[in-house]
């Protein structure tokens, strides 16, 4: 922590923050600014008298005012901009509003609205947040990282902007993804905002529309590839490790081949994981596990068809295989239980497979032939008719792929089929839940990647659960930090999936949902983090906590958005204030 904002003790265990800023400079620091909540005494002490209206507000009163201002905005994108502006002014207030209205505002600060915000980034830009690394920083990335005001960064989320949601290459605008993910980390996991860092590896773009836009703010060049790209990423990872040695790194929205390669290359360099591959997988496995309390099936008896051979689809297959192997199923059994379908059809080993990550899930030609899935007869509908999946997962980014013929065929082979059209944003969903419910006569258990309204049928309302990665990645990140794990294992994601499934209540299932409510996200995250800490210990990659000590360790690490007491310190530079009042666990 820098000298301008030091933690003192204000009696008992409540920390006070010694601040060396005065007047307008203090009001410009979002981690220290209280706005109208500065007391009369603080206004005198910090030279704020006359700079604020007379009335002193509570945080709750400010939160109500701020929420009303955001809620009255006419569109989700305008609400996104309004929330971003609030975050730039007052971070405690921003996270209080977000936490108090999480179910309503999560779709605003993250998917689906964040996709539109990323696409419009250069046109709605107000203020920089995070760090952009470009090829011109080669050889000095560590020094660029040291420009970050905080000196206690514990969590880094990075993207190279090439596969933003289902929207593709959005160049520098992809920064909205790390910013949004870290907002969820703070709201759900209580990771202190001053210990987070969003990063965009702005290595150019092949999006010609962006390159032709005179307002585009990114590195205006074709996307860097090959050895030059890889060496830049290597330098970035090494710089993070040397500059922030206790940090966890989360990879976001990389092209599929790049995503698998970077994860394999760096997961032992520093604790890191890819949410598109592993987080998505965990939330899907959790949904399948929770569905079995309704269907009466067991994981060992499920047949899972996955549409999409990218990062998400193959990640789901990988974690399913891990879960099945844990149940002492053979590798051959797991292969027969999972069918991966890419744009060319069922992945079978009798044709060249360019993407190495798909090869472990390619069916042998003999197995495909036994199902009648010979060359020319391997479409999604062919596979569904022959394989008769009990679970159908969409991770293709192609809207409408689960049409009536596909869904009716799934329903003919399973009494209670599980249908998961996961692609984001909403416009990319493989099916509309109302259609799936209608085509299956109300028998399907449906969850989606983006939020959908409840479905009414036969006098019954079905709540469509959201298979949202937010149920998994905040707990994995927090658990990794608490465990001080040296790597993030596949078994830690399986533990997260099992914990999430266990937290789906009977009431959730009765309402038709395979997942908890978003409003319960913080409590869900704490339990997921505890499971991750236990598994890190069992995998011998984390601290040897006693079971009884884990809940307390997780709870102490979770920051709450509440104003700290500020006490005057000798005057200092504005940039020295950023790391104020980090929780004791992260000091």
N, C-alpha and C positions, 0 to 999 in steps of 0.2 A: 504494500500500500504506500502511496506517495505521501509526502509530508503535508499536503494541504488538507487532507481529510483523514484524520487519525481516529481510531476507535478508543473512546474512554469508557469508564464505567459510571453509570448514573444511578448508583444505588442498587442493591440486590444483583440480579443477573441481567438487568435491562441495559443494553449498550447505549451510550450516547456517542455522537459523532462530533469530533472537534473539527471545525471548519474554518479555513482561513480566507474565505471569500466574503465579499460585502456587496450590498446593493444589487444593482442590475446584473452583475456578474453571477451572483448566487441564483437569481431567478432564471438565468439562462442554462443552468446545470440540471438536466432532467432527473438525475438520480438524487439530487438534493432539494430541488424546488418543491415547496409545499403550496405555492400559490396562496389562496386566501386562508389556508389553514395555518400559516405562520401566526403564532400568538402575538399579543401586544408586546410582551417582553422580548421575544425573538426579533420583532420588527425594530425595536430600539437597539438591541445588541448588534444586529447585522446591517444597520443602515437602510432599513426597508420602509421606515415611516414615511407615509405619503405616496409610496410607490404601489400600494394596493388599496382596494376599497376598504372602508372602515370595518365591516363585519368580519368576524373570525368564523370560518366554517369548519365543520368536522369533515373527516375523510368521507364518511357516509353521505353527507350532504353534497360534497363535491362530486361524488360518484353518481348520485342521482341526477345532478345537473348535467354532467358530462354525458351520461347515458341518453338522456332526453335529447341532447343536441345531436348525438349520432343517430338515434332512432328516427328523427324527423327528416333525415336526408333521403332524397328520392330514389336512390338506386343502391344496389350492393357495392358498386365501385365507389360511389361517393361516400358510403359508410366506411369502406376500407380507407379512403383518403382521410376521413375524419378521425378514425382510430390511429392512423399513422401520425397525424398531426398531434394528437394527444400524447402519444408515446414520445414524440420529440420534445414536448413541453414538460411532462411530469410522469415519470415511469411508475412511481408508486400508484398514482391515480389510474394510469392506463391498465395496470395489472389488476387493480381492484375492480374496475368496470368489467374487464374481461372475465375474471373469476366469478363475479356475481351474475353474469349473463352468458356463461360459457356455451350453453346449448344454442343460443341465438347468435352469438358472435363468432364462434369457431368457424362457421362457413363464410364469414366475412373476412377474418384475418388470415384464413387459410383456404383450402379448397371448398367450394369451386371458385370463389371470387378472386383468389390470388392468381389464378391463371390469366384472367382478364387484366389484372394489375401488372403482371409480368409483360404481357403483350403490349401494354400501353406505357411501359416504364419511362421511356424517354419523353413522353408527352405529359406525364403527371408528376415528374420528379420534383421533389421539394427540398430534400436534404439527404446527404449521404449517410448511410447507416451500414457499418461493417467495413470490409476491406476488399478492394478489387486488386487482384494480382494479374498483371499483363506480361507478355513476352519481354517488354522493355525492362522488367525488374529482374531478369535473369542474372544470377551471380550476386544479387543483393536482397533476396527475398527475406532473409532473416532480419535485415535492418528495416525493411518495410513493415514486418510484423511488429517491430519495436515501436512503430508509430502509434500502435493501439494504446490508448490512454491507460486501460486497465493493465495491471501487472499480475493479476491472479486469474487468468483465463483457464477455465477447467473444461469447457465444452466448445468445440468448433464444429460448425456445420458448413460443408463446402459443396459447391456444384460447379461444373464447367458449362452449364446452361444448355447442353445439347439436346436433352430430352425432358423438357419441362412439362410435367404431367403428360397429357396426351397431345400437347401442342407443338412439340418439336423444338427446334433450335431458336431460342429467343435471345441469344447474345447476352449482353450485360444485364438485360431485364430479368434474367433468371435469379438475380439477387433476392427477389421477393420470396423465393422458396426457403433459403436458409433463414431469412428474417422471420418468416411465418413459423417455421419449425421451432425456432428458438423461443418465440412467443408462447408456443404450446409447452415447451420445456419449462418455462417459468411458471405459467399458469397451472399446469398439471403436476409437475414434479417439484416445483419450488426451487429450481436451480436459480441462484441469484443472478439477476440480469447483468450485473457488472462482471460476472465470471463467464459470460458467453461471447462468442465471436462468430458472426456470419461472414463467409468468404465466397466471393465469385472468382473462379479462375477464368478471367476474361481473355480467352485465347483466340478471339476472332469469331466470326460467324459465317456460315454459308447461306444464311437467309438473305436473299437478294433484296427483298423488300426493306429490311433493316439497313443494309448497306446503302440503299438509294435514298434513305430518309435523312434529310438535312438536319433533323433534330436528334438523330441517333447519338447516344452518349458513350457507346462502347468502343473497344479497339476495332477500328475500321479496317479490317483485313480479312481474307479468307481464313477459315479455322485452321489452327496449327494442328499438325498430325505427326504420326510416326515418332522417330527418335527424339526430335526436338520437343514434341509434346510430352513424351514420357520423362525426359530429363527435367523438364520444368516442374512436373508433378513430383518427381523424386526430390528435387530441391525444396519444394514447398513442404513436403512431409518432414524432411530432415530439419527444416527451419522451425516447424511447429514443435517438433520433439525437443529441439535445443532451447527455444524461446519459452515454451510453455510445457515443461517436462511432465506435468501431472495431468495434461489435457486428454480428453477422449475426443476422437475425430469421427464424425458421421458423414458418409458420402451420400450425395443426393442427386438424382436425376442426370446420371451419366448414361451415355449410349450403352446398350446391353453388353457388348463385347468388352468395352472399356470398363464398365462397372465390375464385371467378374475379374478382369485382369488386375485392376487396381486393388480390389479387395484381397485377392490372393497374394499380391506383391507386398502389401503393406500391413496386413492384419497383425503381423508379429513385430513390426517396427514400433508401433504404438497401439494402444487399445483403440480399435476402430471397427466400424460395421457399416453396411449399406442398407438403409431402410427400405429401398425399393426391392431388394432381394430378400433380406432377412426379416424386416419388420412386417412386410406384406405377408410373408409366409406364416409368421407367428399368428397374425390376426386371423388368417384363413383357417389354420389348424385349430385355433381356439373355437371358431364358429362351428367347425365339424364336430369337435368334441362336445360342445354344448348342445348341438342338435341331437346327439345320441340319447340324451335324456328324454327326448320326445319320440324319436324313431325306434328306440330299443335296439339299434344296431351297435356294433362295436367297431373301433377303428380297423381292426384286423379283417373285418368283413366288408369294408367300404370299397367301392370302385369309383375312382376319381378321374374325371376327364377335365383337362385344363386346356382352354383355348388361349394360346399365346405362348410363344417360345422365347420370350424376352426375359429380362431380369426378374420380373415379378413371377411369371409362369414357372420358370425353372427354379426359382427360389422356393416356391410353394412345393414343387416336386421334391426338392432336396430335403426340406424339413419334414415332409410327410414320410419320406424314406427313413430319416433319423428316428421319427416316432415309431414307425413300424419295426425297425430293427431293435428298438428298445423293448418291444413286445416279443422279441425273439423270432420274428419273421425272417426268412432267408432273403438274400438279395434278389433271388429269382421271384419270390413271392411279391416283393415290393414292386418289381418291374411289371408284373401282371396286374397289379392293383392301380397303376397310374398310367394314363394315356395322355401324352402331350401332343397337341395339334397346333402346328404353326401355319403360316400362310400357304404352304404347299400341301397341307394335310397332315395326317398322322405321321409322327417322326418314326421312321423305320430304318433299320441298319442296312437295307439293301440298296440304298442310294447315298451318294456323298453327302456328308453333313458338315457344312463349312464352320458352323459355330460349335466350338469345342464344348461349351457348357451344356449343349443339348445331348451330346453323345451318350452319357450314362443313362439316359432315359429313352433311348431309341429301342423300340421293340425289335426283337429278332424277326427276320422275315417269316420264319416258320410260325411264330406266335400270331403274327398279323394274318397269315394265310388261314390258320385254324379258325379265325373269326370272319373269314371271307373278305378281309381288308387287303386285297391285292392291288397292285399299281392301277391307278385310275378309279379306285373305289375307296378313297381314304379321306373324303371330305368330313367336315364336322358332323353332318347328318348321317353319313355312312358309319362313322365311329359310334355315334350315339345309338344307332339302331343295332349295331353288332355287339358293342361292349356293354350296353345297358348300364350306364353309370348311375350310382346312387347320389353322387355329388357332381355338379357341373359348375366349373369355375371359369369366369371370363376375365382375362388379363390381356386382351388383344388391342385395346384402343380403337376398336372398330364398332361403331354403333349398330344396333339392330341385328347382330349376328345370332342371337338366341331368338329365332323367329318361331312362329306357331308350330311348324313342323318339327323343329328341334325339341321344343319344350314338351309337346304332346308325346313325342317318342320317349323322352326321359321319363315322363309320368307313367308311360305304359310298362316300364321296367322296374319301377320303384314305388311303393305305396306312399312314402313320404320323401320325395326327392328334395335335396338341398340345392338351391340355385343361387349362385353368387356372381352377378354381373358387376364387376369391380371397377371397370375403367372410369377414370376421371378425365375432365370434369363431367358434369351431368350429361352433356351433349354426346359424350363418348360411350355411355353405358351400353352394354351388349343387349339389354332388355329393359323395359319399363315394368316395375314390380306389379302394377295392376294387371298387365297382360299375362304375366307369369301366373299370378293367382287365378285369373279367369281360365286360362288354358289348362290348368291342372285341377280344376274344380275345387280350388281352395286347399289342395293337399300339399303344395310346395311350401317349404321353409325358405324364405327369401331374405337375403341381406345384400346391400349395395355398397359401392365405394363412396358415392356421393349421397347427401341426404335426400330422401324422398318423403312425400306426405304419406300418412297412413292410407291403407286401401280398405274400402268398404265393400263387403260382399255378403249377401244373405243375412243382412242385419247384424253383421259382425265387423268390427274395426280391427284390422291387422296392422300393428306397428312394424314398420320396416326398419330393422336394425341396420346400423351403419358399420360395415367392416372397415373401421377407420384405424389407420396405423397409429393414431394418437393414443389408442388403448395400449400400445406396446412400446414404441420407441422411447417415450419419456421415462418409463419404468426401467427399461434396459440401460439407458444412459445414466440415470440416477443410481441404479444398483451397481453399475460398473464403477462409478465414482466412489460410492460408499465402501465398496469392497476393495477399492484401489487395485482392481484387477489389471493384470499386465496384458491380457488379451480378452476379446469377447468371443466365446465359443458358441458353436451351434447348439450345444446342450443348454446354454443360458437362454437362448431364444425358445427352445422347447419348454423350459421351465416357465418362461413368461407366458407362453400359449396356454399351458395347463393352469396357471394361476388365473389368467383372464377367464377361461372357461368356467372355473370354479366360482367366479364372482357373478355369473349370470344367474339371476334369481328365478325362482319358480314363477313369480309374477311376470318377469320379463318373458319367459317362455310362453306363459299363458296368453300374453298379449301378442305373440307371434314373433318376438324378437330374439335373435341368437346372441345379442350383445347387450351390455348394460346401457343405461342412459348416459349421454355425454355429460349431463349435469353432475354425474357421480365420478367424473374422470379423475379428480384428485385422489379420492379414496382408492379407486381402482389402481392408480399408478403406484401408490404407496405399497399395496400388497404385491404388485408385480415386481417392484424394486426389491422387496424382501425376498421373493423367490429367486431373483437373480443373484442376490448376495449369497444366499444359501448354496446355489448351484456353483457359483464362482469358488466358494470354499471347497465343495465336493470335487470340483475339477482341478483343484490345487493351483488355481490361477489368481486367487484373491486372499484376503485376510482370513485368519481362522476364527471367525466370530462364533461364539456360542449362540445357539438358536434363540435363547431368551434375550440376548443383547441386540439382535438384529432390528426388531421394530423400533426400538429407541434410537438406534444409530440412523435409521432412515428418517425418522421423524425430526431429529435434530438437524438434519441436512436440508430440510424443506423450508425455504424462506416464505414468509407471509408478507404481502404488500401492506405494511403499516408504517406510518411515518416514524422515523427515529427522532429522539431528542437531539437537537443541535446545540453545541456549545462553542463559543468563540475561541479561535486559535489565532496566532499571528497571521497577518494577511499573506496570501500566497497566490500563485498563478492559477488561472481557471482550470487548466488541464490536470492539476494535481488532485482534483476532487472525485474522479470517476470511480475509484475502487472503494468508496466509503461503505462501512458497515457490512462487510462480507460476513456470512454466518461463521461461527467458530469452527465448524467442521472443515471449512475450506480455507481457513487462515493459514 
